């Protein structure tokens, strides 16, 4: 059983970012056109930091 918990979902146009948390901390799953693009680990950062990563991705500011 996975300990991952979904906290927030951000979406704009074809971009989607999901903020999740596991026993290590927060991370963000990035996808575009329904395909996974990247996973950004924010383990040593706050929930707000992870939310900012997600928002910046869907707005097109972050382009991994």
N, CA, C and O of each residue as an XYZ file, in Angstrom:
256
protein
N       0.843     -1.186      0.000
C       0.000      0.000      0.000
C       0.884      1.244      0.000
O       1.855      1.322      0.753
N       0.554      2.194     -0.826
C       1.327      3.422     -0.969
C       0.930      4.414      0.122
O      -0.240      4.522      0.489
N       1.925      5.132      0.631
C       1.669      6.160      1.627
C       1.504      7.532      0.985
O       1.351      8.525      1.696
N       1.530      7.608     -0.337
C       1.409      8.883     -1.050
C      -0.004      9.449     -0.922
O      -0.998      8.735     -1.053
N      -0.058     10.752     -0.662
C      -1.338     11.443     -0.529
C      -1.344     12.623     -1.492
O      -0.385     13.391     -1.558
N      -2.439     12.756     -2.239
C      -2.576     13.878     -3.160
C      -3.081     15.088     -2.393
O      -4.082     15.001     -1.682
N      -2.387     16.233     -2.535
C      -2.743     17.448     -1.821
C      -3.444     18.467     -2.706
O      -4.469     19.026     -2.315
N      -2.898     18.719     -3.908
C      -3.447     19.758     -4.777
C      -3.274     19.346     -6.237
O      -2.363     18.595     -6.585
N      -4.167     19.855     -7.078
C      -4.051     19.661     -8.521
C      -4.187     21.024     -9.192
O      -5.104     21.790     -8.895
N      -3.274     21.305    -10.086
C      -3.290     22.547    -10.868
C      -3.388     22.159    -12.330
O      -2.730     21.215    -12.767
N      -4.201     22.877    -13.089
C      -4.349     22.566    -14.505
C      -4.637     23.830    -15.292
O      -5.419     24.682    -14.871
N      -3.990     23.934    -16.439
C      -4.266     25.010    -17.384
C      -3.953     24.489    -18.770
O      -2.878     23.941    -19.016
N      -4.900     24.665    -19.669
C      -4.769     24.158    -21.035
C      -4.403     22.673    -20.977
O      -5.120     21.895    -20.347
N      -3.315     22.267    -21.613
C      -2.930     20.855    -21.658
C      -1.931     20.469    -20.576
O      -1.432     19.344    -20.566
N      -1.634     21.391    -19.669
C      -0.657     21.123    -18.602
C      -1.369     20.842    -17.281
O      -2.366     21.475    -16.936
N      -0.821     19.875    -16.562
C      -1.393     19.504    -15.272
C      -0.247     19.209    -14.305
O       0.756     18.604    -14.685
N      -0.403     19.640    -13.055
C       0.584     19.381    -12.016
C      -0.141     18.916    -10.755
O      -1.110     19.536    -10.317
N       0.336     17.833    -10.190
C      -0.274     17.273     -8.992
C       0.751     17.311     -7.864
O       1.841     16.752     -7.983
N       0.388     17.975     -6.770
C       1.236     18.022     -5.585
C       0.864     16.821     -4.716
O      -0.296     16.621     -4.358
N       1.885     16.030     -4.390
C       1.681     14.837     -3.577
C       2.683     14.839     -2.435
O       3.673     15.571     -2.457
N       2.408     14.008     -1.437
C       3.327     13.883     -0.294
C       3.466     12.411      0.067
O       2.485     11.670      0.113
N       4.703     12.005      0.319
C       4.964     10.663      0.833
C       5.779     10.802      2.119
O       5.883     11.900      2.666
N       6.353      9.710      2.602
C       7.082      9.771      3.868
C       8.366     10.601      3.779
O       8.939     10.945      4.813
N       8.828     10.928      2.571
C      10.016     11.778      2.394
C       9.655     13.262      2.359
O      10.482     14.110      2.694
N       8.421     13.579      1.954
C       7.981     14.967      1.842
C       7.174     15.187      0.580
O       6.614     14.246      0.017
N       7.116     16.428      0.142
C       6.312     16.799     -1.018
C       7.060     16.575     -2.328
O       8.287     16.649     -2.383
N       6.291     16.299     -3.378
C       6.811     16.232     -4.739
C       5.688     16.594     -5.694
O       4.514     16.582     -5.325
N       6.061     16.918     -6.930
C       5.076     17.367     -7.918
C       5.222     16.527     -9.182
O       6.320     16.394     -9.722
N       4.120     15.965     -9.649
C       4.085     15.217    -10.909
C       3.590     16.175    -11.992
O       2.519     16.768    -11.866
N       4.376     16.318    -13.052
C       4.036     17.208    -14.159
C       3.622     16.396    -15.366
O       4.252     15.390    -15.692
N       2.559     16.832    -16.034
C       2.134     16.155    -17.261
C       1.659     17.181    -18.277
O       1.236     18.287    -17.939
N       1.748     16.770    -19.536
C       1.286     17.610    -20.641
C       0.646     16.700    -21.673
O       1.211     15.665    -22.027
N      -0.533     17.081    -22.159
C      -1.297     16.268    -23.108
C      -1.531     14.866    -22.553
O      -1.571     13.895    -23.309
N      -1.686     14.758    -21.225
C      -1.956     13.477    -20.598
C      -0.743     12.582    -20.401
O      -0.877     11.467    -19.897
N       0.432     13.047    -20.788
C       1.655     12.252    -20.643
C       2.531     12.839    -19.546
O       2.711     14.054    -19.459
N       3.070     11.965    -18.717
C       3.954     12.422    -17.638
C       5.231     13.014    -18.216
O       5.894     12.401    -19.052
N       5.565     14.215    -17.757
C       6.744     14.938    -18.237
C       7.904     14.797    -17.258
O       9.042     14.552    -17.658
N       7.597     14.956    -15.957
C       8.669     14.962    -14.963
C       8.077     14.805    -13.571
O       6.874     14.951    -13.357
N       8.969     14.502    -12.633
C       8.639     14.496    -11.211
C       9.654     15.409    -10.538
O      10.861     15.187    -10.632
N       9.159     16.429     -9.863
C      10.029     17.371     -9.165
C       9.964     17.064     -7.671
O       8.908     17.191     -7.052
N      11.080     16.664     -7.105
C      11.151     16.387     -5.672
C      11.301     17.691     -4.900
O      12.171     18.508     -5.202
N      10.455     17.872     -3.915
C      10.506     19.049     -3.046
C      10.612     18.564     -1.596
O      10.051     19.175     -0.686
N      11.329     17.474     -1.396
C      11.358     16.799     -0.096
C      11.821     17.685      1.047
O      11.324     17.549      2.165
N      12.746     18.576      0.800
C      13.245     19.443      1.879
C      12.591     20.823      1.851
O      13.099     21.770      2.453
N      11.461     20.932      1.148
C      10.754     22.211      1.001
C       9.359     22.119      1.618
O       8.905     21.039      1.997
N       8.695     23.256      1.712
C       7.356     23.329      2.296
C       6.275     22.972      1.270
O       6.543     22.835      0.076
N       5.060     22.827      1.770
C       3.908     22.603      0.896
C       3.731     23.789     -0.051
O       3.427     23.604     -1.229
N       3.922     24.999      0.460
C       3.796     26.204     -0.370
C       4.793     26.173     -1.519
O       4.456     26.548     -2.642
N       6.012     25.731     -1.249
C       7.043     25.631     -2.284
C       6.564     24.676     -3.391
O       6.657     24.995     -4.576
N       6.059     23.521     -2.998
C       5.572     22.545     -3.968
C       4.405     23.117     -4.778
O       4.319     22.891     -5.985
N       3.518     23.849     -4.125
C       2.408     24.493     -4.825
C       2.924     25.501     -5.845
O       2.399     25.587     -6.955
N       3.950     26.263     -5.472
C       4.533     27.240     -6.400
C       5.147     26.559     -7.614
O       5.023     27.056     -8.733
N       5.812     25.420     -7.400
C       6.367     24.645     -8.515
C       5.237     24.238     -9.459
O       5.345     24.405    -10.673
N       4.158     23.706     -8.895
C       3.015     23.262     -9.706
C       2.403     24.422    -10.484
O       2.133     24.298    -11.679
N       2.187     25.533     -9.818
C       1.589     26.696    -10.473
C       2.500     27.239    -11.579
O       2.032     27.562    -12.671
N       3.785     27.334    -11.295
C       4.731     27.828    -12.298
C       4.766     26.921    -13.526
O       4.932     27.402    -14.647
N       4.612     25.630    -13.323
C       4.594     24.710    -14.464
C       3.355     24.943    -15.338
O       3.476     25.103    -16.553
N       2.178     24.962    -14.728
C       0.966     25.095    -15.555
C       0.878     26.466    -16.223
O       0.239     26.606    -17.265
N       1.513     27.476    -15.631
C       1.527     28.812    -16.251
C       2.590     28.951    -17.346
O       2.625     29.959    -18.051
N       3.447     27.952    -17.486
C       4.461     27.990    -18.527
C       5.759     28.643    -18.103
O       6.643     28.849    -18.933
N       5.894     28.975    -16.819
C       7.118     29.588    -16.306
C       8.207     28.536    -16.146
O       9.371     28.791    -16.454
N       7.835     27.368    -15.670
C       8.758     26.240    -15.495
C       8.575     25.289    -16.668
O       7.470     24.813    -16.926
N       9.661     25.019    -17.373
C       9.609     24.135    -18.547
C      10.718     23.091    -18.469
O      11.785     23.267    -19.058
N      10.462     21.996    -17.734
C      11.515     20.980    -17.573
C      11.792     20.225    -18.866
O      12.648     19.341    -18.893
